[in-house]
Amino acid sequence: MLKEIGLPIRNTGTYIGHGVETQFMANLAIACAAVEEGKLYPAGGPADAGTGPSDLSQVIVTGVANWRGEGLALIERAD
């Protein structure tokens, strides 16, 4: 759905694996770094889509797990 409305998508599992519960925390750190830099890292696999904006200020991080592990976080720049 995000791809259809033109939002960029990055699949970090391509780079760091699929640690299920631990991947959410790693993705939070990656999102914080991306917002701090103001840009996404380049697409790296078939699950990635779109190019990021040149002035990235928000990132949504999603996560799933085996037991009570669904998660959603909004990371945004605080000016």
C-alpha positions in Angstrom: 0.0 0.0 0.0 2.8 2.5 0.8 4.4 1.8 -2.5 1.1 2.6 -4.4 0.9 6.0 -2.8 4.5 6.8 -3.5 6.1 6.5 -0.1 9.6 5.0 0.1 10.0 1.6 1.7 13.2 0.0 3.1 13.5 -3.6 4.2 16.3 -3.6 6.8 16.1 -7.4 7.0 18.1 -7.5 3.8 21.0 -6.1 5.8 20.6 -7.1 9.4 18.5 -10.3 9.2 15.1 -11.0 10.7 15.6 -11.2 14.5 11.9 -10.7 15.0 11.7 -9.0 18.4 15.2 -7.5 18.3 14.7 -6.1 14.7 12.3 -3.5 15.9 14.9 -1.9 18.2 17.5 -2.0 15.5 15.1 -0.4 13.1 14.4 2.4 15.6 18.1 3.1 15.7 18.4 3.1 11.9 15.3 5.4 11.7 16.9 7.8 14.2 20.1 7.9 12.1 18.1 8.5 8.9 16.2 11.4 10.4 19.4 12.9 11.9 21.0 12.7 8.4 17.9 13.9 6.7 17.8 11.1 4.1 17.2 7.4 3.7 19.9 4.9 2.8 19.7 3.7 -0.8 17.3 0.9 -1.9 19.1 -2.4 -1.7 16.8 -5.2 -2.5 13.6 -6.2 -4.3 11.5 -5.4 -1.2 12.7 -1.8 -1.2 10.8 0.8 -3.1 11.0 4.5 -4.0 13.5 7.2 -3.3 13.5 9.1 0.0 13.0 12.8 0.1 16.0 15.1 0.4 14.7 16.6 3.6 13.6 13.5 5.6 12.0 14.6 8.9 9.8 11.6 9.8 10.1 7.8 9.6 7.5 5.2 10.6 8.9 1.9 12.0 6.8 -1.2 12.2 7.5 -4.5 13.9 6.1 -7.9 14.5 7.0 -10.7 16.9 5.9 -14.1 18.0 4.0 -13.2 21.1 2.6 -9.7 21.9 5.1 -8.1 19.6 3.3 -5.9 17.2 4.7 -2.4 17.2 4.6 1.0 15.5 6.7 4.0 16.2 6.9 7.5 14.6 10.4 9.0 14.7 10.5 12.7 13.8 12.9 15.6 14.0 12.5 17.9 17.0 13.5 21.4 15.9 
